[in-house]
Amino acid sequence: MNRRRCIGISAVLLLTALPRLAAADGAIAVGVPSSVKQDGYAYGRITDSPSEVVASEHALTNCRSAKDATPVARDLCLVVMTFQHQCVALALDPQAGTPGAGWAVAPSKDAAETQAMAQCVATAGPGRRESCQISDSACDGD
């Protein structure tokens, strides 16, 4: 094998072994009080961040500054998941003082929305299940 070809193969192998510099990362943070009905729900997410650490920091900041959340919910914000090249969705019952809320991360937007809706319906309680709706969804790495 000639030297030029050997160098080319070595370069390809090195590049494939290194982490992808353009990798997109996402994260979701939620603040869930013991009584969502009383204290609401805080949520923050980010997609297409340059690293998992940056994604986590931004999701947490977004959760802690969620404009429609109560201080109790915002104070409880924690990063619950980081992800790459997946989708995230939030479903809520939009009426204040109701417990319906759900979030999910999945390989597709449809799957994330379906899972988030299922969580919302499960927590909404009788008479409010039909009120759940997707309030946010996005995909990382698009």
C-alpha positions, 0 to 999 in steps of 0.5 A, a space after each residue: 500500500 502506498 504512503 498516500 493511501 495509508 495516510 488517507 485511510 488513517 485520517 478517515 479512521 481517526 475522523 470516524 473515531 472522534 465525537 461528532 463536533 456538530 452533534 445536536 443535543 436536547 434536554 427537557 426539564 420539568 417542575 412537578 409539585 405534589 399538587 399540579 392542580 394547585 401549583 401548576 407545572 413548569 416545563 423547559 426544553 431545548 433542542 439543537 444545542 452544541 453539547 449535553 451540558 449546554 442543553 441541560 443548562 438551557 432546559 433548566 433555565 427555560 423551566 425556571 423562567 416559564 412564564 405561565 408556571 407558579 413559583 412553586 413549580 419553577 423552584 422544583 425544575 430538574 433536568 429529567 432527560 437529555 437526548 440526541 436526534 429525537 423529538 420532545 412534546 408537552 401536552 397540557 390541559 390548558 385550564 388553570 387549576 387542572 392536573 392534566 400534564 404529560 411530556 415525552 421524548 421519542 424518535 419521532 414527533 408523532 410518537 412524542 406527541 402520542 406519549 405526552 397526550 397519553 400522560 396528560 389524559 392519565 393525569 387529567 382526571 374524569 371530565 378533563 381528559 378530552 381537554 388535553 392538547 399538545 402545547 409544544 413539540 420539537 425535534 432535535 437535529 433537524 
